[in-house]
């Protein structure tokens, strides 16, 4: 795991991404500004996987009149059709963009693509999914 952490730090440095490494939790946190909103992109490590993920919105922050079935169908559809962009839902109800890389496939180009796919997933959500949310959600406190 330590080797993967050092590799990813080097990749982020090469990419010019500012980050903080939380040694206690073995997680890299990279604040990223997208459409004037700041998101936290996390890089998490396990024995075999490097996961890059960012919270987009919590279900509790969405308007009560949101058609959740249509919302989740849209996220699943976009996950299928968008190259490298994957949306998910955590146990805490956070809608996230995420990407995983096996440690054996961890090289600069692969990580760069995976990291940018998370950023692209956030941007796509803001540009294409958010405008379709019910009116009271627009411009509201959807993001961290």
C-alpha positions, 0 to 999 in steps of 0.5 A: 500500500505504501508504494501505491501511495507514493506513486499516486503522490508523484502522479498528482505532483506531475499533474499539478494537483494540490493535495493533502495527505492524511497519514492517519487514514491513508487518504489523499484529499485534493480540493478541486474547483469545478464551475466555481464550486469546491469539491473534495476528490479523495484517493483511497487505498486498500491492499489491491485497489486505488479508489478515486471518488468525490461526493457530488450531493447527498440524497437528503439535500435533493428536493423532496419532489424529486422523482428518485426513480428517474434520477437514479435511472439517469445516473445509471444511464450516464454511467453506461454511456459516458466513457470512464465516468461512473456514478455511485451511491454510498451507504450514507446516501452520497451520490459520488463520481468514482473510479478504481485502479488495481495496484498492478495497473497503477501507472501515470496514464491510467491514474491520470485518466481515472482521476480526470474521469471523476472530475469530468463526472462532477462537471457533467452532473453540474452541466447536464443533470442538475439543470433537470432537477426540480426548480427548488434544487437549482442554485441551492446548497447541493454541494460542499 
